[in-house]
Amino acid sequence: MIGGYDLSRRDVIGQAGFEGVVQKVAELEKSLGIYDLASFTPAPAQTSQ
């Protein structure tokens, strides 16, 4: 309300809402080749017993 900066969620994240933002992020990750987190996650260390 102060200074007219009171924005609704729709104004901030758009008509599609949170789900729409998640979809856009997924599309960006795919286009950048960083969608598959398993390819960036190291395998667990093997412990000898």
Secondary structure, DSSP 8 states (H G I E B T S, - for coil): -GGG----HHHHH-TTHHHHHHHHHHHHHHHHT---GGGTS--------
